[in-house]
Amino acid sequence: MAERDRKNRVELYLSDDELRFLDMRCKDNDMNRSQVIRELIVYGFNYYVDYKNLTDVLKEVNSIGRNINQIAARVNTTDSIYGSDIEDLKKEMDEVWRSLRSMLSKQVCKKQ
């Protein structure tokens, strides 16, 4: 068995509220109590980043990528591009910007 890097045990007492806050941080950051406490000691804070908000934006960007590929294939076969293609891309880009503004207006990264 490998020798432990951390040999110094620390014991502390917490109130019910403090323990509840610690457990919330553990859950939010997908860490155990020791990991959260070590991070707080070393860095003075920890962050929870919610990537769920990015899902919609990624779907929209993927959709635009597919449309660009379709337009490129059409241009390569017909040697022309249609105004409706450009308008569709503009609408999709507007939706991406709307989603990004909405996401940034929410608290994406919160200090714990």
VOGU-3710 file (C-alpha; in Angstrom, 3 decimals, decimal comma):
1> maerdrknrv> 0,000/0,000/0,000  1,291/3,457/-0,918  2,193/5,820/1,882  -0,209/8,729/2,342  1,013/12,203/1,390  -1,152/13,759/4,054  -0,112/12,539/7,466  -1,507/15,291/9,688  -5,032/14,775/10,923  -7,104/17,835/11,840
11> elylsddelr> -10,301/17,608/13,802  -12,805/20,419/14,086  -16,277/20,982/15,405  -19,002/22,626/13,360  -22,434/23,913/14,205  -25,416/22,345/12,451  -25,585/25,328/10,086  -21,862/25,215/9,312  -22,071/21,497/8,567  -25,075/22,089/6,327
21> fldmrckdnd> -23,133/24,793/4,419  -20,125/22,498/4,085  -22,309/19,681/2,775  -23,952/22,068/0,293  -20,522/23,057/-1,027  -19,570/19,406/-1,295  -22,690/18,648/-3,294  -22,383/21,746/-5,520  -18,741/21,009/-6,328  -18,987/17,215/-6,444
31> mnrsqvirel> -16,266/16,957/-3,799  -15,997/15,325/-0,396  -15,613/17,323/2,806  -11,832/16,938/2,951  -11,414/18,156/-0,629  -13,565/21,240/-0,030  -11,794/22,126/3,219  -8,330/21,687/1,638  -9,336/23,891/-1,296  -10,633/26,551/1,067
41> ivygfnyyvd> -7,399/26,440/3,055  -5,137/26,646/0,012  -7,118/29,044/-2,177  -9,352/30,812/0,318  -12,453/30,080/-1,763  -13,897/27,612/-4,196  -16,107/27,998/-7,227  -19,065/26,110/-8,521  -19,455/26,459/-12,279  -22,811/25,530/-13,751
51> yknltdvlke> -22,248/24,345/-17,311  -25,920/23,478/-17,848  -26,494/26,980/-19,237  -24,054/26,277/-22,056  -26,097/23,370/-23,444  -28,545/25,550/-25,387  -25,772/27,683/-26,828  -23,813/24,620/-27,937  -26,899/23,194/-29,656  -27,384/26,458/-31,537
61> vnsigrninq> -23,734/26,660/-32,570  -23,885/23,047/-33,815  -27,007/23,901/-35,793  -25,237/26,836/-37,428  -22,287/24,598/-38,259  -24,598/22,117/-39,982  -26,244/24,926/-41,951  -22,882/26,308/-43,031  -21,862/22,842/-44,236  -25,104/22,511/-46,195
71> iaarvnttds> -24,668/25,956/-47,737  -21,025/25,187/-48,611  -22,077/21,938/-50,308  -24,759/23,778/-52,282  -22,333/26,545/-53,302  -19,828/23,931/-54,450  -22,430/22,242/-56,675  -24,331/25,295/-57,960  -21,649/28,014/-57,765  -24,217/30,366/-56,187
81> iygsdiedlk> -25,436/31,314/-52,727  -28,956/32,341/-51,844  -30,018/35,359/-49,826  -32,326/33,138/-47,775  -29,290/31,113/-46,648  -27,588/34,259/-45,385  -30,789/35,410/-43,643  -31,159/32,011/-41,942  -27,603/32,207/-40,646  -28,167/35,752/-39,381
91> kemdevwrsl> -31,295/34,634/-37,497  -29,445/31,718/-35,950  -26,539/33,933/-34,930  -28,997/36,374/-33,335  -30,382/33,451/-31,317  -26,892/32,455/-30,213  -26,146/36,019/-29,088  -29,504/36,168/-27,277  -28,689/32,932/-25,462  -25,201/34,128/-24,554
101> rsmlskqvck> -26,520/37,430/-23,181  -29,133/35,549/-21,183  -26,542/33,124/-19,850  -24,150/35,920/-18,883  -26,919/37,850/-17,151  -27,381/34,869/-14,834  -24,789/33,944/-12,306  -22,752/31,295/-14,143  -19,842/31,162/-11,750  -20,599/31,956/-8,157
111> kq> -18,128/32,430/-5,352  -18,831/29,974/-2,573
//
